[in-house]
Amino acid sequence: MSDIDNVSSRIRMPFRDHFYGNGKTVTIDIDRGLFANIAGGSIDGLTIEANPTNFSAFFNSDNMGGTISNCTINISYFGAITGFNHGGIIINCVNNGHLTGADRIGGIACNNEGHIISCLNTGKITATNSTGTGIFSGVGGVCGTAISMREITNCINIGNVEGQ
């Protein structure tokens, strides 16, 4: 199986199955995550690439109890492995993309109410000052906002985190 280029449509229904990427790369040309949400399903061994101008989250917008493992993002603009991790598990994933946003941005998850384990962010995280106060909220290398005291374990951020 070879890589897949120019995917222009996303999986909109809640994903409840297993998607094994077999280490392949999918190049996307869409303005949201490849999966709208993961509802108990799993994604494993996939790399996402693109050169977007307006993206939110690249694998999925909402991880609702699903598992994302051994996945990599190589996109430079705005996004993360998931926008909202609601009770899901993200394990052994890497973000190499540079992220920019006003608040609640992180290399792996923008908001986390689940588990993030052994993940790496190498991308630069830039928070823009949308209010003009110089105060930034929910910005981090691995996770922007952690809610409900969930688990973030053995993760590393080597990307710069800055405000502008």
Secondary structure as UniProt FT lines:
FT   STRAND          4..7
FT   STRAND          18..28
FT   STRAND          35..38
FT   STRAND          42..50
FT   STRAND          60..64
FT   STRAND          67..69
FT   STRAND          72..75
FT   STRAND          82..87
FT   STRAND          89..91
FT   STRAND          94..95
FT   STRAND          99..101
FT   STRAND          105..106
FT   STRAND          109..112
FT   STRAND          115..117
FT   STRAND          120..121
FT   STRAND          125..127
FT   STRAND          139..140
FT   STRAND          143..146
FT   TURN            148..149
FT   STRAND          151..153
FT   STRAND          156..157
FT   STRAND          161..163
//
